[in-house]
Amino acid sequence: MAMIETLAPAKINLTLRVLGKRADGFHEIETLIVPLGLADRLTIEEADGWSFSCDDPTVPEGEENLVVRAARRFFAETGVKESVRMRLTKTIPHGAGLGGGSSDAAAALRILDGFYGTRLGRERMMQMAAELGSDVPVFVDGGAAWCRGRGEIVERADFTARVPVLLLKPEFGVPTPWAYKHWKDSRPLQGVRYEAQLLPWGRLANDLERPVFEKYLALGAMKEWLRRQPEAAGALMSGSGSTMFAVLRGAGLGETLAVRAREMFGKALWTLETVAFGRQAI
């Protein structure tokens, strides 16, 4: 029985600028997205019909799941017989601003295209990905990219660095639509620095920190605390949160910092040291 698998890498946003609201209700953005050495795993095998399952019971397995929607879109586009079983093994926290659902959807399109040999091509795949969500197209190619428009305009970035980072996610998530909705009217918090942080390979900045920190005060406090730590060269929220990340001054420094972070912000804090890559992370 034929079976193949692929990895769906997480991402962080090194920069995220919100340029304004568009007539279609979306926001015009410019963001530098870089993949991480953290990934979900998607497996596909031949079956009598089509089915989907996930090892994480908190992840929905119905039509609201982006993998399911990607598969439905693929079958509608190609007309091939629905004769595969798909299983998703989650490692990326969901609701974290790490792109897990979007990356899973792009992985579903790629793996189905390979399994059935439909050879859809990049342009067709990118169009299908854009229909699924603004963040999905960047994961079709993989690697660091500048994303513009509502996120669907993807241009490969000249980013060759390998950046060690520590990811930190509290128990709660932040809904992306909420963050964008409150961006325009949000105000900066006293004691939190929002200006761009300049590093040898680029800059860190995220316009969505302002609305998110205004509601979730602990995230603003975490950013400032991280920036004061000797292991960190900079700190930022990824996407709409709730994951914060610290750019480490060297590989292997994350665990010491993570121990102190859990002492400061609670033992339930999820942490992981990984690497951000210029090209495909996995």
DRENVOKE-361055 format. One record per residue (C-alpha): residue number from 1; x, y, z. Coordinates in Angstrom, 3 decimals, always signed. Layout:
N
i:x:y:z
NUM:X:Y:Z
...
***
This chain:
282
i:x:y:z
1:+0.000:+0.000:+0.000
2:+1.514:+3.333:-1.104
3:+2.284:+5.811:+1.684
4:+4.203:+9.091:+1.709
5:+4.740:+11.788:+4.303
6:+5.858:+15.398:+4.413
7:+6.755:+17.970:+7.031
8:+4.886:+21.230:+7.540
9:+7.303:+23.739:+9.140
10:+6.285:+26.497:+11.522
11:+7.265:+30.136:+10.906
12:+7.973:+33.370:+12.666
13:+7.493:+36.904:+11.359
14:+10.706:+38.869:+11.687
15:+8.879:+41.982:+10.552
16:+5.160:+42.650:+10.173
17:+3.899:+46.016:+8.979
18:+0.179:+46.758:+8.728
19:-0.258:+49.410:+6.040
20:-4.010:+49.947:+6.211
21:-7.404:+48.355:+5.690
22:-8.428:+47.401:+2.164
23:-11.777:+47.771:+0.443
24:-12.279:+43.984:+0.623
25:-12.080:+44.036:+4.433
26:-8.568:+42.565:+4.640
27:-5.513:+44.540:+5.725
28:-2.614:+45.438:+3.461
29:+0.564:+44.080:+5.014
30:+4.276:+43.650:+4.400
31:+5.926:+40.863:+6.358
32:+9.140:+38.858:+6.324
33:+8.324:+35.239:+7.134
34:+11.069:+32.748:+7.983
35:+10.524:+28.999:+8.507
36:+11.597:+27.163:+11.641
37:+13.076:+23.795:+12.494
38:+9.755:+22.915:+14.157
39:+7.215:+21.060:+12.055
40:+4.013:+19.059:+11.971
41:+4.016:+15.777:+10.041
42:+1.408:+14.853:+7.433
43:+1.070:+11.262:+6.224
44:-0.992:+10.022:+3.287
45:-1.740:+6.453:+2.206
46:-3.972:+4.681:-0.250
47:-7.461:+3.785:+1.019
48:-10.920:+2.836:-0.204
49:-12.225:+6.375:+0.440
50:-11.082:+9.661:+1.910
51:-10.561:+10.298:+5.635
52:-8.601:+12.610:+7.900
53:-7.432:+12.254:+11.496
54:-5.168:+14.122:+13.898
55:-3.313:+12.904:+16.977
56:-4.216:+16.093:+18.878
57:-7.783:+15.776:+20.229
58:-8.098:+19.559:+20.516
59:-7.683:+19.984:+16.752
60:-10.999:+19.802:+14.855
61:-11.213:+17.118:+12.177
62:-14.203:+18.579:+10.318
63:-14.587:+21.167:+7.578
64:-13.125:+23.920:+9.797
65:-9.726:+22.201:+9.629
66:-7.497:+23.682:+6.932
67:-6.137:+20.276:+5.913
68:-9.674:+19.064:+5.265
69:-10.494:+22.220:+3.319
70:-7.261:+21.894:+1.302
71:-8.093:+18.294:+0.425
72:-11.638:+19.235:-0.590
73:-10.262:+22.023:-2.770
74:-7.715:+19.688:-4.367
75:-10.305:+17.017:-5.216
76:-12.667:+19.631:-6.650
77:-9.879:+21.149:-8.761
78:-8.483:+17.891:-10.136
79:-11.465:+15.561:-10.200
80:-9.359:+12.608:-9.013
81:-10.959:+9.841:-6.976
82:-10.954:+10.465:-3.219
83:-9.047:+7.341:-2.224
84:-6.562:+8.342:+0.466
85:-6.276:+8.426:+4.245
86:-4.515:+11.455:+5.729
87:-3.132:+11.708:+9.258
88:-1.712:+14.819:+10.871
89:+0.768:+14.608:+13.746
90:+0.843:+17.965:+15.531
91:+3.947:+19.500:+17.054
92:+3.280:+23.180:+16.373
93:+0.972:+24.738:+18.982
94:-2.214:+26.054:+17.417
95:-3.472:+29.590:+17.965
96:+0.149:+30.598:+18.425
97:+1.033:+32.865:+15.502
98:+3.407:+30.196:+14.187
99:+1.429:+29.365:+11.043
100:+0.743:+25.742:+11.909
101:-2.683:+25.483:+10.284
102:-1.604:+27.346:+7.153
103:+1.534:+25.239:+6.804
104:-0.523:+22.066:+7.244
105:-2.863:+23.201:+4.446
106:+0.029:+23.875:+2.056
107:+1.548:+20.507:+2.960
108:-1.785:+18.850:+2.129
109:-1.801:+20.419:-1.333
110:+1.811:+19.395:-1.955
111:+1.424:+15.838:-0.736
112:-1.816:+15.235:-2.657
113:-0.256:+16.636:-5.826
114:+2.699:+14.280:-5.388
115:+0.585:+11.250:-4.449
116:-1.741:+11.532:-7.437
117:+0.910:+12.854:-9.856
118:-1.355:+15.703:-10.933
119:+1.539:+18.155:-11.499
120:-0.559:+21.222:-10.795
121:+2.408:+23.587:-11.038
122:+3.324:+26.523:-8.835
123:+0.866:+29.095:-10.199
124:-2.141:+26.809:-9.822
125:-1.032:+25.664:-6.378
126:-0.505:+29.248:-5.226
127:-3.989:+30.207:-6.411
128:-5.545:+27.293:-4.529
129:-3.500:+28.161:-1.452
130:-4.629:+31.813:-1.544
131:-8.251:+30.669:-1.612
132:-7.660:+28.730:+1.613
133:-6.089:+31.592:+3.581
134:-3.765:+34.578:+3.366
135:-0.862:+32.770:+5.074
136:-1.070:+29.536:+3.071
137:+0.756:+30.544:-0.173
138:+4.088:+31.286:+1.554
139:+4.291:+27.646:+2.670
140:+3.853:+26.258:-0.854
141:+7.444:+27.166:-1.802
142:+9.030:+27.079:+1.635
143:+11.944:+29.244:+2.686
144:+12.125:+32.854:+3.770
145:+9.839:+35.208:+1.867
146:+8.417:+38.697:+1.795
147:+4.623:+38.565:+1.734
148:+2.534:+41.520:+0.623
149:-1.064:+42.306:-0.242
150:-3.154:+40.441:+2.315
151:-0.237:+37.979:+2.475
152:-0.845:+36.113:-0.773
153:+1.808:+37.967:-2.839
154:+4.965:+35.983:-2.108
155:+8.506:+36.964:-3.090
156:+11.543:+34.937:-2.079
157:+13.670:+36.857:+0.424
158:+17.423:+37.263:+0.269
159:+17.872:+35.894:+3.765
160:+20.672:+33.403:+4.315
161:+21.146:+33.569:+8.082
162:+20.566:+30.696:+10.515
163:+19.145:+32.347:+13.601
164:+18.803:+30.481:+16.931
165:+15.562:+31.438:+18.647
166:+13.656:+30.524:+21.778
167:+9.875:+30.279:+21.336
168:+7.651:+30.994:+24.342
169:+3.884:+30.477:+24.278
170:+1.496:+30.981:+27.203
171:-1.594:+28.814:+27.647
172:-3.862:+31.219:+25.776
173:-3.989:+32.021:+22.080
174:-4.843:+35.218:+20.206
175:-7.420:+35.145:+17.376
176:-5.841:+36.688:+14.285
177:-9.024:+38.485:+13.103
178:-9.336:+40.146:+16.522
179:-5.770:+41.481:+16.371
180:-6.256:+43.060:+12.950
181:-9.680:+44.450:+13.874
182:-8.223:+46.358:+16.824
183:-4.980:+47.459:+15.144
184:-6.117:+50.917:+14.007
185:-7.474:+52.153:+17.331
186:-4.885:+50.552:+19.617
187:-2.435:+52.544:+21.719
188:+1.117:+51.778:+22.904
189:+1.655:+50.792:+26.523
190:+3.996:+52.735:+28.733
191:+7.223:+50.864:+29.386
192:+7.001:+48.692:+26.262
193:+9.341:+49.399:+23.367
194:+7.788:+48.965:+19.916
195:+10.505:+50.476:+17.730
196:+12.400:+48.253:+15.289
197:+15.302:+46.297:+16.752
198:+18.277:+46.282:+14.377
199:+20.321:+43.085:+14.140
200:+23.216:+42.147:+11.803
201:+20.923:+40.257:+9.403
202:+17.895:+42.584:+9.535
203:+15.299:+44.103:+11.860
204:+12.575:+42.975:+14.240
205:+9.260:+44.848:+14.252
206:+5.590:+43.880:+14.543
207:+2.699:+46.352:+14.250
208:+0.261:+43.846:+15.789
209:+2.057:+44.015:+19.130
210:+0.227:+47.238:+19.900
211:-3.361:+45.870:+19.924
212:-2.356:+42.493:+21.361
213:-0.279:+43.909:+24.225
214:-3.057:+46.360:+25.060
215:-5.354:+43.420:+25.860
216:-2.807:+40.779:+26.924
217:-0.537:+42.734:+29.230
218:+1.560:+39.671:+30.081
219:+2.875:+39.490:+26.509
220:+4.196:+43.045:+26.601
221:+5.816:+42.326:+29.947
222:+7.367:+39.142:+28.530
223:+8.861:+41.004:+25.580
224:+10.508:+43.605:+27.807
225:+11.740:+40.934:+30.223
226:+13.268:+38.939:+27.358
227:+15.043:+41.987:+25.970
228:+16.775:+42.468:+29.330
229:+18.140:+38.920:+29.472
230:+21.825:+38.379:+28.609
231:+21.066:+35.451:+26.266
232:+18.741:+37.518:+24.047
233:+19.809:+39.854:+21.249
234:+16.185:+40.848:+20.667
235:+12.589:+39.750:+21.261
236:+9.315:+40.013:+19.363
237:+5.828:+38.612:+19.064
238:+5.320:+36.352:+16.039
239:+2.372:+37.242:+13.817
240:-0.726:+37.950:+15.897
241:+0.647:+35.952:+18.850
242:+0.469:+34.593:+21.363
243:+3.983:+33.188:+20.803
244:+6.890:+35.422:+21.726
245:+10.400:+34.663:+20.523
246:+13.844:+35.668:+21.688
247:+16.700:+35.877:+19.196
248:+19.518:+34.099:+20.990
249:+23.119:+35.321:+21.015
250:+24.220:+31.747:+20.345
251:+22.892:+28.235:+19.902
252:+22.292:+26.275:+23.083
253:+21.431:+29.282:+25.256
254:+17.683:+28.707:+25.124
255:+17.212:+26.165:+27.904
256:+18.766:+28.353:+30.587
257:+16.617:+31.256:+29.469
258:+13.524:+29.016:+29.298
259:+13.992:+27.886:+32.909
260:+14.059:+31.495:+34.105
261:+11.104:+32.389:+31.895
262:+8.959:+29.618:+33.421
263:+9.952:+30.802:+36.895
264:+8.894:+34.310:+35.928
265:+5.736:+33.650:+33.884
266:+4.509:+30.277:+35.131
267:+5.310:+26.603:+34.696
268:+2.608:+26.212:+32.044
269:+4.658:+28.328:+29.616
270:+5.541:+26.253:+26.512
271:+9.114:+26.807:+25.326
272:+11.306:+25.464:+22.562
273:+14.725:+26.388:+21.242
274:+14.910:+26.023:+17.478
275:+16.463:+27.686:+14.434
276:+15.028:+30.113:+11.869
277:+16.397:+29.399:+8.388
278:+16.723:+31.424:+5.208
279:+15.912:+28.457:+3.048
280:+13.620:+25.525:+3.750
281:+13.881:+24.709:+7.452
282:+13.351:+20.952:+7.275
***
